[in-house]
Amino acid sequence: MRICCYGAASDNIDKSFLEAGYTLGEKMALRGHSLVFGGGATGMMGVCARGIHNIGGKVIGVAPKFFDKDGILYKGCDEFFWTDTMRQRKQKMQDLSDAFIVMPGGIGTFEEFFEMITLKSLEQIHHPIAIFNINGYYNKLIEAIEYASETKFMYVSPDEIYRAFTDIDEMLAYIEESQKS
């Protein structure tokens, strides 16, 4: 299965996040999954890609041409797709993927996550979406989404569109089981 992982490009984060991202990549490869990602060489994106490659898994990168600068993109991708814009990048990543994992990240990661859960709530996609909630990073965001649901600003229950996990094996099992149904 091709799993799209969104996450930070920054290396200037606590090492526990980077270690968890690397382990996610390794476990994805051990379970026979490929990575689709934004092509970044650093941060959560880079460590996940290196974790996949460490076990011999496949890495598929997607990035706009203006990111083609030294040190920005992961050079070990098995396949790479170029786009002209960030919007095209997100669409290509979506088109290539069977499931989505949201690792800790910043504004870009939030935007990708919200686009995917919006599409799923509108029944435009049916792929599983998982939040990898390392160190409780997404606790407040999850609370905000649950509050929106409780106050009827969302017509779909959060559990119907995504699930949050702290355990990698449980998260991958959820994705695998979701694909069977």
ZIJONOR-V815050 format. One record per residue. N is the residue number from 1. RES is the residue in one letter. PHI is phi in degrees with one decimal (NA if undefined). Layout:
# ZIJONOR-V815050
n | res | phi
N | RES | PHI
N | RES | PHI
This chain:
# ZIJONOR-V815050
n | res | phi
1 | M | NA
2 | R | -94.8
3 | I | -111.5
4 | C | -85.1
5 | C | -114.3
6 | Y | -98.8
7 | G | 179.7
8 | A | -60.7
9 | A | -95.2
10 | S | -76.7
11 | D | -90.2
12 | N | -86.7
13 | I | -128.9
14 | D | -55.3
15 | K | -60.8
16 | S | -62.9
17 | F | -67.1
18 | L | -63.8
19 | E | -62.7
20 | A | -66.3
21 | G | -63.7
22 | Y | -63.8
23 | T | -61.9
24 | L | -57.1
25 | G | -58.0
26 | E | -59.7
27 | K | -67.8
28 | M | -61.0
29 | A | -63.8
30 | L | -60.6
31 | R | -93.5
32 | G | 85.5
33 | H | -93.9
34 | S | -104.5
35 | L | -103.8
36 | V | -112.5
37 | F | -154.7
38 | G | -74.4
39 | G | 81.4
40 | G | -70.7
41 | A | -87.0
42 | T | -121.7
43 | G | 63.8
44 | M | -61.8
45 | M | -62.6
46 | G | -64.5
47 | V | -68.7
48 | C | -63.0
49 | A | -63.2
50 | R | -65.9
51 | G | -62.8
52 | I | -60.9
53 | H | -65.1
54 | N | -58.2
55 | I | -101.7
56 | G | 90.5
57 | G | -79.5
58 | K | -94.8
59 | V | -123.2
60 | I | -118.2
61 | G | -101.2
62 | V | -140.3
63 | A | -154.8
64 | P | -72.0
65 | K | -57.4
66 | F | -71.7
67 | F | -86.2
68 | D | -76.2
69 | K | -134.2
70 | D | -53.5
71 | G | 82.5
72 | I | -87.0
73 | L | -106.3
74 | Y | -73.7
75 | K | -79.7
76 | G | -93.7
77 | C | -64.3
78 | D | -76.2
79 | E | -138.5
80 | F | -140.8
81 | F | -116.9
82 | W | -98.5
83 | T | -126.5
84 | D | -90.5
85 | T | -133.8
86 | M | -66.2
87 | R | -62.8
88 | Q | -64.9
89 | R | -58.8
90 | K | -61.0
91 | Q | -64.7
92 | K | -64.1
93 | M | -61.7
94 | Q | -62.5
95 | D | -61.7
96 | L | -83.1
97 | S | -109.0
98 | D | -104.6
99 | A | -161.3
100 | F | -133.6
101 | I | -121.5
102 | V | -105.6
103 | M | -86.1
104 | P | -55.8
105 | G | -167.1
106 | G | -105.2
107 | I | -54.7
108 | G | -61.7
109 | T | -66.7
110 | F | -58.3
111 | E | -62.0
112 | E | -64.1
113 | F | -60.3
114 | F | -65.7
115 | E | -65.0
116 | M | -65.8
117 | I | -71.7
118 | T | -65.3
119 | L | -61.1
120 | K | -68.4
121 | S | -65.3
122 | L | -91.0
123 | E | 60.4
124 | Q | -89.3
125 | I | -132.6
126 | H | -129.5
127 | H | -72.3
128 | P | -66.8
129 | I | -125.5
130 | A | -125.8
131 | I | -98.8
132 | F | -91.8
133 | N | -89.5
134 | I | -65.7
135 | N | 54.1
136 | G | 69.8
137 | Y | -52.6
138 | Y | -97.1
139 | N | -53.6
140 | K | -69.2
141 | L | -65.3
142 | I | -61.3
143 | E | -59.7
144 | A | -63.2
145 | I | -66.8
146 | E | -62.4
147 | Y | -64.5
148 | A | -59.9
149 | S | -70.0
150 | E | -59.7
151 | T | -92.6
152 | K | 68.9
153 | F | -83.5
154 | M | -122.3
155 | Y | -94.4
156 | V | -114.1
157 | S | -65.4
158 | P | -53.7
159 | D | -62.6
160 | E | -81.2
161 | I | -116.2
162 | Y | -158.2
163 | R | -135.2
164 | A | -107.9
165 | F | -139.8
166 | T | -110.4
167 | D | -103.6
168 | I | -62.8
169 | D | -63.4
170 | E | -64.7
171 | M | -64.8
172 | L | -67.4
173 | A | -64.2
174 | Y | -58.7
175 | I | -63.6
176 | E | -63.6
177 | E | -66.0
178 | S | -62.8
179 | Q | -71.3
180 | K | -75.5
181 | S | -89.4
